[in-house]
Amino acid sequence: MSESYDNTNRGQIWKNDDIKSDKHPQFKGSLNVDGVEYWVSAWTRKEGANPKAPALTFSIAKKEDKVAEVSADTVAQDGFDDAIPF
């Protein structure tokens, strides 16, 4: 029997194993808010920072916006920017 799991208003982050610079997030994941999917990036407090500083800082972006940006860039790189009439 298959159980249906509702991820609405839930999210998760995982350790980022692909860090190439100090500006890349230490954690990445996804978040669902009222049925809308978001990407989540998180950075930990730097060593020696004020103990009252946040333990994690987040950045959140809609998944569909990121996909649209990539698609537009791909179209521009391929040179096919005209509309298909069907």
N, CA, C and O atoms as a GROMACS GRO file, in nm:
protein
  344
    1MET      N    1   0.084  -0.118   0.000
    1MET     CA    2   0.000   0.000   0.000
    1MET      C    3   0.089   0.125   0.000
    1MET      O    4   0.183   0.134   0.078
    2SER      N    5   0.059   0.218  -0.086
    2SER     CA    6   0.136   0.340  -0.100
    2SER      C    7   0.074   0.452  -0.015
    2SER      O    8  -0.045   0.480  -0.025
    3GLU      N    9   0.157   0.514   0.068
    3GLU     CA   10   0.108   0.625   0.149
    3GLU      C   11   0.138   0.756   0.079
    3GLU      O   12   0.247   0.775   0.025
    4SER      N   13   0.042   0.846   0.080
    4SER     CA   14   0.061   0.978   0.022
    4SER      C   15   0.112   1.071   0.132
    4SER      O   16   0.054   1.079   0.240
    5TYR      N   17   0.221   1.140   0.104
    5TYR     CA   18   0.281   1.230   0.202
    5TYR      C   19   0.268   1.374   0.154
    5TYR      O   20   0.306   1.405   0.041
    6ASP      N   21   0.214   1.460   0.237
    6ASP     CA   22   0.193   1.599   0.201
    6ASP      C   23   0.312   1.683   0.246
    6ASP      O   24   0.335   1.698   0.366
    7ASN      N   25   0.388   1.739   0.152
    7ASN     CA   26   0.504   1.823   0.182
    7ASN      C   27   0.469   1.971   0.189
    7ASN      O   28   0.559   2.054   0.200
    8THR      N   29   0.341   2.006   0.183
    8THR     CA   30   0.302   2.147   0.188
    8THR      C   31   0.349   2.210   0.318
    8THR      O   32   0.330   2.154   0.426
    9ASN      N   33   0.409   2.328   0.307
    9ASN     CA   34   0.460   2.405   0.421
    9ASN      C   35   0.572   2.331   0.495
    9ASN      O   36   0.584   2.340   0.618
   10ARG      N   37   0.652   2.260   0.421
   10ARG     CA   38   0.768   2.189   0.476
   10ARG      C   39   0.888   2.214   0.386
   10ARG      O   40   0.874   2.256   0.271
   11GLY      N   41   1.005   2.188   0.439
   11GLY     CA   42   1.126   2.202   0.360
   11GLY      C   43   1.240   2.126   0.423
   11GLY      O   44   1.227   2.072   0.533
   12GLN      N   45   1.353   2.122   0.353
   12GLN     CA   46   1.471   2.055   0.406
   12GLN      C   47   1.596   2.117   0.343
   12GLN      O   48   1.592   2.169   0.232
   13ILE      N   49   1.705   2.109   0.416
   13ILE     CA   50   1.833   2.153   0.363
   13ILE      C   51   1.934   2.042   0.386
   13ILE      O   52   1.922   1.965   0.482
   14TRP      N   53   2.032   2.034   0.298
   14TRP     CA   54   2.136   1.932   0.304
   14TRP      C   55   2.271   1.999   0.289
   14TRP      O   56   2.281   2.108   0.232
   15LYS      N   57   2.374   1.936   0.340
   15LYS     CA   58   2.510   1.988   0.328
   15LYS      C   59   2.546   1.999   0.180
   15LYS      O   60   2.522   1.907   0.102
   16ASN      N   61   2.604   2.113   0.142
   16ASN     CA   62   2.647   2.137   0.005
   16ASN      C   63   2.788   2.082  -0.012
   16ASN      O   64   2.883   2.136   0.045
   17ASP      N   65   2.804   1.976  -0.089
   17ASP     CA   66   2.935   1.915  -0.111
   17ASP      C   67   3.008   1.977  -0.231
   17ASP      O   68   3.118   1.934  -0.265
   18ASP      N   69   2.946   2.078  -0.295
   18ASP     CA   70   3.004   2.138  -0.415
   18ASP      C   71   3.043   2.284  -0.392
   18ASP      O   72   3.019   2.368  -0.478
   19ILE      N   73   3.103   2.315  -0.277
   19ILE     CA   74   3.143   2.453  -0.244
   19ILE      C   75   3.275   2.483  -0.314
   19ILE      O   76   3.374   2.412  -0.297
   20LYS      N   77   3.276   2.592  -0.395
   20LYS     CA   78   3.396   2.631  -0.468
   20LYS      C   79   3.453   2.764  -0.422
   20LYS      O   80   3.566   2.799  -0.456
   21SER      N   81   3.374   2.840  -0.342
   21SER     CA   82   3.422   2.967  -0.288
   21SER      C   83   3.352   2.994  -0.155
   21SER      O   84   3.255   2.927  -0.121
   22ASP      N   85   3.403   3.094  -0.081
   22ASP     CA   86   3.344   3.130   0.048
   22ASP      C   87   3.202   3.184   0.034
   22ASP      O   88   3.127   3.185   0.132
   23LYS      N   89   3.164   3.229  -0.085
   23LYS     CA   90   3.032   3.286  -0.106
   23LYS      C   91   2.926   3.179  -0.133
   23LYS      O   92   2.807   3.208  -0.126
   24HIS      N   93   2.967   3.058  -0.164
   24HIS     CA   94   2.870   2.950  -0.188
   24HIS      C   95   2.809   2.905  -0.056
   24HIS      O   96   2.877   2.905   0.047
   25PRO      N   97   2.681   2.867  -0.057
   25PRO     CA   98   2.615   2.827   0.068
   25PRO      C   99   2.669   2.694   0.121
   25PRO      O  100   2.708   2.606   0.044
   26GLN      N  101   2.669   2.680   0.252
   26GLN     CA  102   2.711   2.554   0.313
   26GLN      C  103   2.599   2.450   0.305
   26GLN      O  104   2.626   2.330   0.314
   27PHE      N  105   2.474   2.496   0.289
   27PHE     CA  106   2.360   2.406   0.279
   27PHE      C  107   2.269   2.449   0.164
   27PHE      O  108   2.258   2.568   0.136
   28LYS      N  109   2.205   2.351   0.098
   28LYS     CA  110   2.109   2.379  -0.007
   28LYS      C  111   1.989   2.286   0.011
   28LYS      O  112   2.002   2.179   0.071
   29GLY      N  113   1.874   2.327  -0.039
   29GLY     CA  114   1.757   2.242  -0.029
   29GLY      C  115   1.636   2.305  -0.094
   29GLY      O  116   1.648   2.391  -0.181
   30SER      N  117   1.519   2.261  -0.051
   30SER     CA  118   1.396   2.312  -0.109
   30SER      C  119   1.292   2.334   0.001
   30SER      O  120   1.305   2.282   0.112
   31LEU      N  121   1.191   2.411  -0.033
   31LEU     CA  122   1.087   2.451   0.062
   31LEU      C  123   0.957   2.463  -0.015
   31LEU      O  124   0.955   2.514  -0.127
   32ASN      N  125   0.847   2.417   0.045
   32ASN     CA  126   0.715   2.430  -0.014
   32ASN      C  127   0.632   2.520   0.077
   32ASN      O  128   0.613   2.489   0.194
   33VAL      N  129   0.583   2.631   0.022
   33VAL     CA  130   0.498   2.723   0.099
   33VAL      C  131   0.366   2.736   0.025
   33VAL      O  132   0.360   2.790  -0.086
   34ASP      N  133   0.260   2.687   0.085
   34ASP     CA  134   0.126   2.690   0.026
   34ASP      C  135   0.125   2.635  -0.117
   34ASP      O  136   0.057   2.689  -0.204
   35GLY      N  137   0.200   2.528  -0.140
   35GLY     CA  138   0.202   2.462  -0.270
   35GLY      C  139   0.301   2.520  -0.370
   35GLY      O  140   0.314   2.467  -0.480
   36VAL      N  141   0.372   2.625  -0.335
   36VAL     CA  142   0.471   2.686  -0.423
   36VAL      C  143   0.610   2.637  -0.381
   36VAL      O  144   0.647   2.646  -0.264
   37GLU      N  145   0.687   2.586  -0.477
   37GLU     CA  146   0.820   2.531  -0.450
   37GLU      C  147   0.927   2.642  -0.456
   37GLU      O  148   0.924   2.727  -0.545
   38TYR      N  149   1.020   2.638  -0.361
   38TYR     CA  150   1.129   2.735  -0.353
   38TYR      C  151   1.262   2.661  -0.336
   38TYR      O  152   1.265   2.552  -0.279
   39TRP      N  153   1.371   2.721  -0.384
   39TRP     CA  154   1.507   2.675  -0.355
   39TRP      C  155   1.551   2.746  -0.228
   39TRP      O  156   1.517   2.862  -0.207
   40VAL      N  157   1.628   2.678  -0.143
   40VAL     CA  158   1.678   2.737  -0.020
   40VAL      C  159   1.830   2.723  -0.018
   40VAL      O  160   1.883   2.616  -0.046
   41SER      N  161   1.900   2.830   0.015
   41SER     CA  162   2.044   2.829   0.036
   41SER      C  163   2.068   2.882   0.177
   41SER      O  164   2.000   2.975   0.220
   42ALA      N  165   2.165   2.823   0.249
   42ALA     CA  166   2.190   2.866   0.386
   42ALA      C  167   2.340   2.872   0.414
   42ALA      O  168   2.417   2.788   0.368
   43TRP      N  169   2.379   2.975   0.490
   43TRP     CA  170   2.518   2.995   0.529
   43TRP      C  171   2.526   2.991   0.680
   43TRP      O  172   2.439   3.044   0.748
   44THR      N  173   2.630   2.928   0.734
   44THR     CA  174   2.648   2.923   0.879
   44THR      C  175   2.723   3.047   0.926
   44THR      O  176   2.789   3.115   0.848
   45ARG      N  177   2.712   3.073   1.054
   45ARG     CA  178   2.782   3.185   1.117
   45ARG      C  179   2.933   3.161   1.102
   45ARG      O  180   2.980   3.049   1.119
   46LYS      N  181   3.007   3.265   1.070
   46LYS     CA  182   3.152   3.254   1.054
   46LYS      C  183   3.220   3.238   1.189
   46LYS      O  184   3.172   3.288   1.291
   47GLU      N  185   3.331   3.168   1.189
   47GLU     CA  186   3.409   3.148   1.311
   47GLU      C  187   3.452   3.284   1.367
   47GLU      O  188   3.500   3.369   1.292
   48GLY      N  189   3.435   3.304   1.496
   48GLY     CA  190   3.472   3.429   1.560
   48GLY      C  191   3.366   3.537   1.551
   48GLY      O  192   3.386   3.648   1.600
   49ALA      N  193   3.251   3.506   1.489
   49ALA     CA  194   3.143   3.604   1.477
   49ALA      C  195   3.077   3.626   1.613
   49ALA      O  196   3.090   3.543   1.703
   50ASN      N  197   3.008   3.737   1.627
   50ASN     CA  198   2.934   3.768   1.748
   50ASN      C  199   2.840   3.652   1.781
   50ASN      O  200   2.765   3.608   1.694
   51PRO      N  201   2.843   3.600   1.903
   51PRO     CA  202   2.756   3.488   1.940
   51PRO      C  203   2.607   3.519   1.926
   51PRO      O  204   2.525   3.428   1.922
   52LYS      N  205   2.573   3.648   1.919
   52LYS     CA  206   2.432   3.685   1.901
   52LYS      C  207   2.393   3.691   1.754
   52LYS      O  208   2.277   3.716   1.721
   53ALA      N  209   2.490   3.669   1.663
   53ALA     CA  210   2.461   3.666   1.520
   53ALA      C  211   2.378   3.541   1.489
   53ALA      O  212   2.387   3.441   1.560
   54PRO      N  213   2.297   3.545   1.382
   54PRO     CA  214   2.216   3.426   1.349
   54PRO      C  215   2.305   3.305   1.323
   54PRO      O  216   2.414   3.318   1.266
   55ALA      N  217   2.259   3.188   1.364
   55ALA     CA  218   2.334   3.065   1.339
   55ALA      C  219   2.332   3.030   1.190
   55ALA      O  220   2.429   2.976   1.137
   56LEU      N  221   2.220   3.061   1.124
   56LEU     CA  222   2.206   3.038   0.979
   56LEU      C  223   2.146   3.161   0.915
   56LEU      O  224   2.059   3.227   0.973
   57THR      N  225   2.191   3.193   0.794
   57THR     CA  226   2.132   3.298   0.712
   57THR      C  227   2.078   3.230   0.588
   57THR      O  228   2.147   3.147   0.528
   58PHE      N  229   1.953   3.263   0.547
   58PHE     CA  230   1.888   3.197   0.436
   58PHE      C  231   1.870   3.288   0.316
   58PHE      O  232   1.860   3.410   0.328
   59SER      N  233   1.865   3.226   0.199
   59SER     CA  234   1.825   3.291   0.075
   59SER      C  235   1.723   3.198   0.010
   59SER      O  236   1.746   3.078   0.000
   60ILE      N  237   1.609   3.253  -0.033
   60ILE     CA  238   1.503   3.171  -0.090
   60ILE      C  239   1.463   3.228  -0.226
   60ILE      O  240   1.446   3.349  -0.240
   61ALA      N  241   1.449   3.139  -0.327
   61ALA     CA  242   1.409   3.181  -0.462
   61ALA      C  243   1.307   3.081  -0.515
   61ALA      O  244   1.321   2.960  -0.493
   62LYS      N  245   1.204   3.130  -0.586
   62LYS     CA  246   1.104   3.041  -0.645
   62LYS      C  247   1.171   2.950  -0.746
   62LYS      O  248   1.254   2.995  -0.825
   63LYS      N  249   1.136   2.822  -0.745
   63LYS     CA  250   1.194   2.727  -0.839
   63LYS      C  251   1.158   2.763  -0.982
   63LYS      O  252   1.243   2.756  -1.070
   64GLU      N  253   1.033   2.802  -1.008
   64GLU     CA  254   0.991   2.833  -1.145
   64GLU      C  255   1.066   2.954  -1.200
   64GLU      O  256   1.092   2.959  -1.320
   65ASP      N  257   1.101   3.053  -1.116
   65ASP     CA  258   1.177   3.169  -1.161
   65ASP      C  259   1.317   3.128  -1.204
   65ASP      O  260   1.366   3.175  -1.306
   66LYS      N  261   1.381   3.040  -1.128
   66LYS     CA  262   1.515   2.992  -1.162
   66LYS      C  263   1.511   2.916  -1.294
   66LYS      O  264   1.598   2.934  -1.378
   67VAL      N  265   1.411   2.830  -1.312
   67VAL     CA  266   1.398   2.752  -1.436
   67VAL      C  267   1.378   2.846  -1.554
   67VAL      O  268   1.437   2.825  -1.659
   68ALA      N  269   1.295   2.949  -1.537
   68ALA     CA  270   1.270   3.045  -1.645
   68ALA      C  271   1.397   3.119  -1.682
   68ALA      O  272   1.422   3.142  -1.801
   69GLU      N  273   1.480   3.158  -1.583
   69GLU     CA  274   1.605   3.227  -1.612
   69GLU      C  275   1.699   3.138  -1.692
   69GLU      O  276   1.759   3.184  -1.788
   70VAL      N  277   1.712   3.012  -1.654
   70VAL     CA  278   1.800   2.919  -1.725
   70VAL      C  279   1.749   2.897  -1.866
   70VAL      O  280   1.829   2.896  -1.959
   71SER      N  281   1.620   2.880  -1.883
   71SER     CA  282   1.564   2.857  -2.016
   71SER      C  283   1.589   2.977  -2.106
   71SER      O  284   1.624   2.959  -2.223
   72ALA      N  285   1.572   3.098  -2.055
   72ALA     CA  286   1.595   3.218  -2.136
   72ALA      C  287   1.741   3.228  -2.175
   72ALA      O  288   1.772   3.265  -2.288
   73ASP      N  289   1.833   3.196  -2.085
   73ASP     CA  290   1.976   3.199  -2.116
   73ASP      C  291   2.011   3.096  -2.222
   73ASP      O  292   2.089   3.124  -2.313
   74THR      N  293   1.954   2.978  -2.212
   74THR     CA  294   1.982   2.871  -2.308
   74THR      C  295   1.934   2.911  -2.446
   74THR      O  296   2.004   2.889  -2.545
   75VAL      N  297   1.815   2.970  -2.455
   75VAL     CA  298   1.762   3.014  -2.584
   75VAL      C  299   1.854   3.119  -2.645
   75VAL      O  300   1.884   3.112  -2.764
   76ALA      N  301   1.898   3.214  -2.566
   76ALA     CA  302   1.984   3.321  -2.617
   76ALA      C  303   2.118   3.265  -2.666
   76ALA      O  304   2.170   3.311  -2.767
   77GLN      N  305   2.174   3.166  -2.596
   77GLN     CA  306   2.301   3.108  -2.636
   77GLN      C  307   2.289   3.029  -2.765
   77GLN      O  308   2.383   3.027  -2.845
   78ASP      N  309   2.175   2.962  -2.786
   78ASP     CA  310   2.156   2.882  -2.906
   78ASP      C  311   2.124   2.969  -3.028
   78ASP      O  312   2.137   2.923  -3.142
   79GLY      N  313   2.084   3.093  -3.005
   79GLY     CA  314   2.051   3.182  -3.115
   79GLY      C  315   1.909   3.164  -3.166
   79GLY      O  316   1.873   3.227  -3.266
   80PHE      N  317   1.829   3.082  -3.102
   80PHE     CA  318   1.691   3.061  -3.143
   80PHE      C  319   1.600   3.143  -3.055
   80PHE      O  320   1.544   3.091  -2.958
   81ASP      N  321   1.585   3.270  -3.087
   81ASP     CA  322   1.503   3.355  -3.003
   81ASP      C  323   1.369   3.391  -3.066
   81ASP      O  324   1.292   3.468  -3.010
   82ASP      N  325   1.340   3.334  -3.185
   82ASP     CA  326   1.212   3.363  -3.249
   82ASP      C  327   1.105   3.267  -3.197
   82ASP      O  328   1.135   3.155  -3.155
   83ALA      N  329   0.981   3.313  -3.199
   83ALA     CA  330   0.870   3.233  -3.148
   83ALA      C  331   0.834   3.124  -3.248
   83ALA      O  332   0.840   3.145  -3.369
   84ILE      N  333   0.798   3.008  -3.197
   84ILE     CA  334   0.753   2.898  -3.283
   84ILE      C  335   0.603   2.913  -3.298
   84ILE      O  336   0.532   2.921  -3.197
   85PRO      N  337   0.550   2.917  -3.421
   85PRO     CA  338   0.410   2.951  -3.443
   85PRO      C  339   0.311   2.837  -3.420
   85PRO      O  340   0.198   2.848  -3.467
   86PHE      N  341   0.346   2.730  -3.353
   86PHE     CA  342   0.247   2.624  -3.327
   86PHE      C  343   0.242   2.584  -3.184
   86PHE      O  344   0.165   2.496  -3.147
   0.00000   0.00000   0.00000
